[in-house]
């Protein structure tokens, strides 16, 4: 009799994923109330005209076969060996502690060392709980006695001797989620292993046993199983393994595993074929939950990787987790305009996403630290009032060694007595893709705010590149993941978040990386260094901060600043002093830069109306980036063409010139000054020609 005929005879028959499902005939099913929701899967075996049964309500195989047979639906079946019959019988170890309920002990799995000596045991007990089972870990002492805790027991993987042998011989190691599934595969004649911790975690002590191993991860047939597979892949890629794959057993019901795979009649050949067809993984991001798993578990919420992290944070890192949010739906007639709330008036809005960017050596870290001090202390920043002072967290991902000097210089220059709620993390944190880093950051912030009774006003990430986990800044997917994680931080702590970032090779194009970052930020601040106007030895640098994007405020506002040296430790004679830098406001920087641009544009001397502007931009580049070098005309002060181009671009951009127009102007700039004999260009460098250097031409 075929599976369809049996299913129809049992009642409530329907076909699911290529198998028949019907009501289970076991009298005790559903506590004697019967199987109202059909849970017995029925399939035809490939050989011997046999039919396979599986009750997903928990009835054992023997009871199912007896009930079906009693209904006259099965012929007398010849005895057939089962792969699980090869399992070694359980040999109990003499225990110094009697088990609590020995009659409920169903099975024991021994975790041994390389020589097969048992180190600890995992026990499974039958219970009356909803799950119907419970587990206990028991340590085995050298004298054979047992202790009901692991203590400082050595942690090993299951079936360790075989695992070691497989690594040495290059055989595949099948890594399952549990011991029962593992034993089923061992019965097929392959090397299989698992962790005593199950799907909850991957003990780091186990990674060492998989160095240079060929690993095949065999997840359970559900979302938790595949999430565990991702966790294992992420850990073992760092071992490093020789290869690692994840296979999909494509089983019909949620929660099925390798035990059901073997029970359905599949063998070693089918398992090996799945492993051969699976992709060898280079990154954890190559592990995707199969569509049929998502379909089977459609009643469970399907979440993205970044959502998983945030939900784990809420449940694991904070005992005071907020309840699930609700949304207020309003009529547009009821919505009133709300004034913008500012951290720093006109510069940093509250609860906003901010990017502070510029080329290297443009004083980004110094300016950011100066802002952090003002927000934490309530002292105005560059003559702009601080409306909402509060705690600041500065995540210093680069320049760890110099952070202490920058902080000390800022304190000395500001006259700080200490005590401001300004906190620093001097570590590189992967916020884009590392769950552990994100969870550790959340836990650290929660502990900080709880212990100090504070709320967070501003988080500064220095820099985006150091927090990007090796991702591709030009990738939409990578940048979106990073932006999402930043949003999680902002939402959890109701804080502003400021990224320090670099401009691209062409600084006229703004923020480096994918355009989604510019689209996401509420405020964009551009830093430009303009050292050419320095008139005092007491000034180490100058710059202009331009608000190039302000979602709810004024764009194109410019704020000038100077960077001054601060002596941290004096030698007493002015030599070899230990110094750092601090930032102060300077309106004159912006004013003088504007006057330079106006004088350049207004001059009509020389060839072309922009010639003075062209020469002025070269002087600025020469003063700030120039260096001495050998030329065909002797030793000269030169500057790279790219730096000249950048300065010329800044002046042209003040006239709102398009990129195409600028490119043409740049070509004319070089041509005009060379033809007039004022500059020489060789390769990638340029230098100015003094009047006494010019030769008479006949």
Secondary structure as GFF3:
##gff-version 3
##sequence-region A 1 698
A	DSSP	alpha_helix	3	10	.	.	.	ID=ss1
A	DSSP	beta_strand	14	16	.	.	.	ID=ss2
A	DSSP	beta_strand	19	22	.	.	.	ID=ss3
A	DSSP	beta_strand	40	44	.	.	.	ID=ss4
A	DSSP	beta_strand	51	55	.	.	.	ID=ss5
A	DSSP	alpha_helix	61	70	.	.	.	ID=ss6
A	DSSP	three_ten_helix	83	86	.	.	.	ID=ss7
A	DSSP	three_ten_helix	102	104	.	.	.	ID=ss8
A	DSSP	beta_strand	105	112	.	.	.	ID=ss9
A	DSSP	beta_strand	118	126	.	.	.	ID=ss10
A	DSSP	beta_strand	133	140	.	.	.	ID=ss11
A	DSSP	beta_strand	146	147	.	.	.	ID=ss12
A	DSSP	alpha_helix	160	169	.	.	.	ID=ss13
A	DSSP	beta_strand	172	175	.	.	.	ID=ss14
A	DSSP	alpha_helix	179	186	.	.	.	ID=ss15
A	DSSP	beta_strand	191	193	.	.	.	ID=ss16
A	DSSP	three_ten_helix	198	200	.	.	.	ID=ss17
A	DSSP	three_ten_helix	204	210	.	.	.	ID=ss18
A	DSSP	beta_strand	214	218	.	.	.	ID=ss19
A	DSSP	alpha_helix	223	236	.	.	.	ID=ss20
A	DSSP	beta_strand	243	247	.	.	.	ID=ss21
A	DSSP	alpha_helix	258	263	.	.	.	ID=ss22
A	DSSP	alpha_helix	268	277	.	.	.	ID=ss23
A	DSSP	three_ten_helix	284	286	.	.	.	ID=ss24
A	DSSP	alpha_helix	291	296	.	.	.	ID=ss25
A	DSSP	alpha_helix	305	312	.	.	.	ID=ss26
A	DSSP	pi_helix	313	317	.	.	.	ID=ss27
A	DSSP	three_ten_helix	332	334	.	.	.	ID=ss28
A	DSSP	beta_strand	342	344	.	.	.	ID=ss29
A	DSSP	beta_strand	348	349	.	.	.	ID=ss30
A	DSSP	beta_strand	353	358	.	.	.	ID=ss31
A	DSSP	alpha_helix	364	377	.	.	.	ID=ss32
A	DSSP	beta_strand	391	396	.	.	.	ID=ss33
A	DSSP	alpha_helix	400	414	.	.	.	ID=ss34
A	DSSP	beta_strand	422	425	.	.	.	ID=ss35
A	DSSP	alpha_helix	435	452	.	.	.	ID=ss36
A	DSSP	beta_strand	456	462	.	.	.	ID=ss37
A	DSSP	three_ten_helix	465	467	.	.	.	ID=ss38
A	DSSP	alpha_helix	476	493	.	.	.	ID=ss39
A	DSSP	beta_strand	496	502	.	.	.	ID=ss40
A	DSSP	three_ten_helix	507	509	.	.	.	ID=ss41
A	DSSP	alpha_helix	516	520	.	.	.	ID=ss42
A	DSSP	beta_strand	523	529	.	.	.	ID=ss43
A	DSSP	three_ten_helix	531	533	.	.	.	ID=ss44
A	DSSP	beta_strand	539	550	.	.	.	ID=ss45
A	DSSP	beta_strand	557	569	.	.	.	ID=ss46
A	DSSP	beta_strand	578	585	.	.	.	ID=ss47
A	DSSP	alpha_helix	587	602	.	.	.	ID=ss48
A	DSSP	alpha_helix	611	625	.	.	.	ID=ss49
A	DSSP	beta_strand	627	631	.	.	.	ID=ss50
A	DSSP	beta_strand	634	640	.	.	.	ID=ss51
A	DSSP	alpha_helix	641	653	.	.	.	ID=ss52
A	DSSP	alpha_helix	659	675	.	.	.	ID=ss53
A	DSSP	beta_strand	679	682	.	.	.	ID=ss54
A	DSSP	beta_strand	685	688	.	.	.	ID=ss55
A	DSSP	three_ten_helix	691	693	.	.	.	ID=ss56
###
